[in-house]
């Protein structure tokens, strides 16, 4: 069942002039990007805040909870828990350095094992057409949100949340669904114009290849295709012909007279 706040259709802006981008229609292919390739250096970089361990009592409690949680692993590795406790106490003497080391390890792990498909809930974003739709000369593909989220090709999916404030994750918090979603679907309010919706997939335990990151979406998941206001006649003819063969609706976008906005009509 679709949550009420979720959009009906989610859009991927593309350029028909890019041979790779064409594959989203010709082959049904989408690519699940590693977070390191994002254009926002804060994206997918929200981790636990160890600066909140501001007393010796908190530090020791954090270490003891970790030792208890991982006691079976320590035993299998032949690691003495008392020696490990001393080692961790030494590490946490410098919280800033510990935070930096944690963030470096966490970033490497997410880059290696996560794949993200970024989309938008809007077909009519002037900025999105400019940034990702070849300056309004491209197209966007509108997927059925519920089919995409429930198809099993991805893991979690949903709209991105935006805020002026960097979220705080307590070191003692469990890695539950809420915390996980905050780490993967939370961005600065400066990106709110994108109205992003993303699908995330965890590749584990192996590190995915480019082939693993390339997912084929069934054509029946596509509800519509929108063409940019400045698309060439040649590109338009090719896309419309493809859509006609797949029985997919196509819309031509155009400017709204005397307004900063877009409208569209079905071809």
C-alpha atoms as one frame of an Amber mdcrd trajectory, in Angstrom:
protein
   0.000   0.000   0.000   1.295   3.463  -0.911   1.786   5.911   1.997  -0.334
   9.063   1.573   2.702  11.366   1.401   4.298   9.416  -1.437   3.896  10.588
  -5.057   1.994   8.557  -7.641   4.742   8.923 -10.246   8.505   9.458  -9.848
  10.634  10.969 -12.603  14.144  10.504 -13.956  15.447  13.407 -16.072  17.683
  12.354 -18.966  19.341  13.573 -22.186  18.580  11.813 -25.485  21.899  13.175
 -26.795  23.734  10.924 -24.317  24.006   7.320 -25.561  24.150   6.051 -21.969
  21.015   8.011 -21.019  19.156   6.530 -23.983  19.386   3.084 -22.395  16.802
   4.070 -19.792  14.267   3.644 -22.605  15.952   1.449 -25.194  17.046  -1.185
 -22.670  15.087  -0.243 -19.544  18.372   0.277 -17.677  18.973   2.472 -14.640
  22.225   2.772 -12.714  22.453   2.669  -8.921  25.154   5.174  -8.069  27.601
   4.981  -5.173  27.220   7.901  -2.717  30.775   9.107  -3.497  29.517  10.148
  -6.943  26.842  12.502  -5.577  27.216  16.242  -6.145  26.372  16.977  -2.492
  29.308  16.232  -0.133  26.935  15.998   2.846  24.626  13.470   1.201  24.792
   9.980   2.725  27.360  11.314   5.211  25.139  11.541   8.289  26.546   9.367
  11.024  26.593   9.061  14.782  27.834  12.085  16.714  30.503  10.811  19.094
  31.114  14.308  20.442  28.026  13.603  22.570  30.162  11.205  24.646  31.098
  14.175  26.818  31.804  12.378  30.070  33.890   9.428  31.180  30.723   7.652
  32.322  29.210   7.898  28.825  32.431   6.729  27.184  32.691   3.671  29.418
  29.022   2.854  29.008  29.353   3.118  25.222  32.374   0.790  25.205  30.759
  -1.728  27.547  27.604  -1.864  25.434  29.711  -2.433  22.330  31.699  -5.226
  23.989  28.493  -6.942  25.084  26.955  -6.589  21.637  29.985  -8.051  19.870
  31.119 -10.575  22.485  30.515 -13.582  20.215  32.557 -11.985  17.428  35.380
 -11.179  19.868  35.419 -14.771  21.103  35.569 -16.146  17.561  38.502 -13.850
  16.823  40.250 -14.791  20.046  40.258 -11.198  21.303  40.394 -10.678  25.064
  37.526  -8.380  26.085  39.530  -6.716  28.886  42.355  -5.825  26.526  39.852
  -4.603  23.938  38.236  -2.378  26.573  41.590  -0.778  27.392  42.277  -0.302
  23.675  38.900   1.383  23.061  39.289   3.633  26.101  42.594   4.828  24.668
  40.989   5.510  21.271  38.164   7.528  22.798  40.544   9.831  24.662  40.517
  11.931  21.479  36.877  12.212  20.406  37.643  14.378  17.366  40.088  11.843
  15.956  37.684   8.982  16.763  34.888  10.842  14.922  37.112  11.366  11.875
  38.138   7.715  11.783  34.537   6.584  12.153  33.328   8.849   9.339  36.110
   7.657   7.035  35.279   3.975   7.658  31.524   4.591   7.399  31.882   6.535
   4.146  34.000   3.815   2.558  31.478   1.168   3.575  28.469   3.044   2.176
  30.317   3.855  -1.059  31.231   0.196  -1.507  27.900  -1.383  -0.612  25.072
   1.059  -1.386  23.483   1.858  -4.732  21.072   4.767  -5.112  18.579   5.656
  -7.808  17.672   9.341  -7.495  14.392  10.542  -8.978  11.980  13.426  -8.461
   8.295  13.717  -7.638   8.064  16.610 -10.134   7.864  16.468 -13.928   7.727
  20.265 -14.227  10.785  21.524 -12.324  12.456  24.242 -14.391  15.736  23.722
 -12.525  15.635  19.927 -12.828  15.084  20.196 -16.580  18.078  22.539 -16.762
  20.411  20.534 -14.528  19.556  16.953 -15.519  17.396  17.195 -18.673  19.986
  18.679 -21.045  18.807  22.278 -20.574  15.202  21.375 -21.483  16.348  19.587
 -24.647  15.990  16.139 -23.037  13.172  14.097 -21.522  12.045  12.540 -18.288
  10.631   9.100 -17.615   7.750   8.800 -15.149   7.701   5.519 -13.221   4.834
   4.170 -11.149   6.064   4.753  -7.599   4.293   1.823  -5.976   5.497  -0.656
  -8.603   9.084   0.574  -8.239   9.033   0.438  -4.443   7.429  -2.992  -4.212
   9.099  -4.776  -7.140  11.940  -6.251  -5.071  14.672  -4.826  -7.308  15.555
  -2.278  -4.632  15.583  -2.067  -0.853  14.007   0.924   0.824  12.409   3.768
  -1.075  10.769   7.064  -0.258  10.888  10.857  -0.466  13.961  12.702   0.793
  13.463  14.911   3.865  15.009  18.398   3.923  16.115  20.541   6.845  18.256
  23.554   7.714  19.595  21.611  10.691  22.075  18.758  10.483  20.440  15.751
  12.187  21.862  14.386  15.405  22.270  10.632  15.822  23.166   9.587  19.350
  25.989   7.014  19.650  23.722   4.907  21.880  20.880   4.766  19.351  20.032
   1.471  17.701  20.445   1.172  13.944  16.689   0.958  13.396  14.608   1.881
  10.335  14.261   5.509  11.427  18.006   5.982  11.889  18.795   4.184   8.660
  16.293   6.290   6.709  17.768   9.460   8.223  21.220   8.467   6.993  20.051
   7.703   3.442  17.075  10.053   2.836  17.998  13.347   4.528  19.507  16.443
   2.877  20.041  20.167   3.317  17.012  22.356   2.642  19.002  24.002  -0.152
  18.224  20.921  -2.283  14.494  21.026  -1.620  13.703  22.246  -5.141  14.561
  18.742  -6.430  11.710  17.136  -4.458  13.847  14.018  -4.589  12.565  10.493
  -4.224  15.208   7.801  -3.972  15.428   4.050  -4.056  18.333   2.477  -2.176
  19.804  -0.990  -2.514  22.307  -2.585  -0.144  24.826  -4.872  -1.817  26.239
  -7.175   0.853  28.574  -8.838   1.597  30.277  -8.384  -1.781  31.179  -5.103
  -3.484  29.029  -4.610  -6.611  30.454  -4.206 -10.095  29.043  -1.703 -12.596
  27.051  -4.584 -14.037  25.577  -5.342 -10.596  24.626  -1.678 -10.225  22.778
  -1.688 -13.555  19.133  -2.652 -13.004  16.623  -3.401 -15.758  13.185  -1.914
 -15.100  10.146  -3.554 -16.767   8.604  -1.219 -19.358   5.184  -1.681 -17.766
   6.495   0.323 -14.775   6.630   3.439 -17.003   3.435   5.505 -16.742   4.519
   8.390 -18.972   7.320  10.225 -20.765   7.680  14.023 -20.828   9.633  15.894
 -23.513  11.566  19.091 -22.806  10.359  22.383 -24.261  13.484  22.667 -26.440
  13.787  19.046 -27.601  14.840  18.662 -31.240  12.379  17.359 -33.810  14.673
  14.392 -34.476  14.847  13.346 -30.813  11.127  13.890 -30.380  10.276  11.630
 -33.314  12.550   8.848 -32.014  11.141   8.944 -28.479   7.520   9.136 -29.616
   8.054   6.172 -31.940   9.561   4.145 -29.095   6.723   5.068 -26.724   4.095
   4.219 -29.322   5.534   0.710 -29.708   5.463   0.247 -25.909   2.020   1.844
 -25.471   3.406   4.572 -23.181   1.842   8.040 -22.960   4.011  10.961 -24.121
   3.582  14.601 -23.156   5.153  17.683 -24.689   6.007  20.373 -22.160   5.662
  24.065 -22.937   5.906  27.396 -21.152   2.900  28.861 -19.376   2.318  32.310
 -20.840   3.341  35.171 -18.539   4.351  32.792 -15.715   7.512  31.051 -14.554
   6.017  27.613 -15.009   5.514  24.664 -17.328   2.412  22.961 -18.638   2.066
  20.038 -21.018  -0.183  18.358 -23.552  -0.376  14.736 -24.617   0.984  13.871
 -28.038
